[in-house]
């Protein structure tokens, strides 16, 4: 019987991670010295991310908030995590990691589009890490296979309140930005399995 050999984990410094990222053909997440390749997105994933970004950007015109899409990295300082949320927003002055103009540290809102391979991580550990960001007030999870959105809103004293949305005519209030996102705009041109079967 063959026995699987456990590979030794290779650890990197943050500077080594940045150097690898600048040459890489794909994005990676960095957590406490380990580097993990991030999976690519489906057509629905890209449509939803793009729809959310476009709707938020339009709604935020003239307001002191800025929205970023998946190519902008996030540093979660208290967890030594560098990752790429699907969409995030900052209000006021955007703060960047030391000597970086491509790594935000102060989002008020983060949006993740759920994929089968990352859903448990996005709901569990990643949300645990995100909750350590002092400026974060809302975390939004969007299902890409059915019309379903969850919004977690910080209510103080370490508590987050969950509200879910699944009706085509509903809107998701993003109170940290003082805007609303309609489910119709989030799911525009998205092929929903639950509605085609």
N, C-alpha and C positions, 0 to 999 in steps of 0.2 A: 504494500500500500504506500503510495507516494504521500509525503507530508508537505504541505504548503509551507514555504519558508516566508517568514514575516520580513518584509523589506524594512530596512532602517529608514526612519523618517529623516529627511534632510531639512535643516532649519536655515533660514535666510535672515539677514538684517533688513530693515526697512529700505535702506539705500540699495541693496541688492535687488529687492523686489521692484523698486522703481526702475532700475536699470533694465531688468528683464521685461517689465511692462512696456517700456519704450521701444523694445525690439520685437515684441510678441505680435503674432497675427490674431490673437484672441485675448480677451480680458480675463484676468485672474483676481481672485479674492485672497487677501493676506490676513491670516489670523494667528497671532502669537508666534510668528516665525515660520509658519507653514503656508504654502501657496497652493491654492485650489483653482483649477481651470473652471470657468463658468460656462454653463451650457448655452447653446444658441437658442434663439427664440423662434417660435412658429409664426406663420403669417398672422394668425389671430393675435398672438402676443404683441407683435409689432403694430398691428392696427390699433389695438387697445392703447398701448403706450403712446402712440402718435396722436390718437384722438384725445386722450387725457391731456397731453402736453399742449396741443393746439387749443383746446377749450380753456385750459387754465391760463395760457399765455394771453389769449384774447381777453378773458375776463379780468386779468390783472393789469391791463394797460392803464397807465396813469396812477397806479398804486405803488407803494414802496416795497413791493415784493417781486421776486424773480423766480422763474421756474427753470429747472434743468432736467434734461433727459439722460438716458442711460450711459452716455459717454463721460459724464462728470462723476468722478469718484467721491466717495464719502469716507471720512475718517471718524470712527467711533473711538474716541480717545481712551475711555475707561475700559475698553475691551481689546485694545490693540488690534482693531479690525479695520481693514480697508476694503471697501466693497463698492458696487455700482448699483444703486437702486434704479428701478425702471424710471421713476419720476420723483423729483423732490423739489421743494420750494423753500425759499429763504425770505424773510421779511426784514427790512432794515438793511444794514451793511452785511454783505456776504463776507464771512470769515473763512480763510483758507488755512490749510495745514502749513506749518513752518516751511518756508522756501518753496512753496508749491502754488501754482495758480490753477491747478486742475483737480484739487481735492478740497471739498467743502467740509466744514466742521459744525455748522449751525443751522440745520434745516428745522423748520417748524412743522413740515408735513413731508411724509414719505409715502409713495405709492409703489406697491409691488403687484405685478400681474402673476397670478399663480400658474405654475407649470406642474405637471404630474411629478417630475423629478425633484422639484424644490418646494412643493407645497408644505410639507411637514416642517422643513427648515424655516421657511418664511413665517409660518404660524408660531413656531416654537422658539428655538434658540435665537434666530435672527431678531425676532421681536423683543426677546429678552435683552439682547445687546442694544438694540435701538432705544429701548426705554431708558438707558443710561445717558442718553443725549439730553442735556439740560434744557435745550430750546425746543425739543420735539413736543408737539401738542396733538398731532393726529397721525394715525397710521391707517392706510387704506389698502385693503386686499381685494383684488378683482379676479373673479373666476373667468377663464377664457373659454370654457366649454358650455357654460350656461349663464343666463343673466342673473348674476348674484354678486353683490358688493358688500363688504364688511368695512365699517369705519370704527376704529378705536379712537376715542377722544380722552385725553388726559383730564381728569376732574380734580386732581390734587391729592396730596398725601399718598403718592404711589399707586393711586387707583386709576384704572382706565375703564371707560364705559363703552360697550359694544352696541352698535346699531346696525342692522342689516337691511338691505334693499334688494328687491327682486321683481318689482313691477316695472313694465316698460315706461310708464308715465311718471315714475318717481324721480326725485332729485336728491342728490347727496349734498347736504350742507357741509361746506368746509369752513368751519367757523374761524380757524386760525388764519384764513386768508380773506374772510368775509365775502365768499363767493359760493355759488352752487354749481354742481355738475349734474346734468341730466343723464339718466341711464341711456336714453336714446342717443346722446352724443358719445357716450363711452363706448357703446356697442355698434356704432355706425359701421356698416359693411363687414361686420364680424359674423362668421358662419357658426351659429350656435347649434350644437348637437341636439340639445333638448327640444329645439323647435323644428328640426328637420327630420326627426324620426317618428 
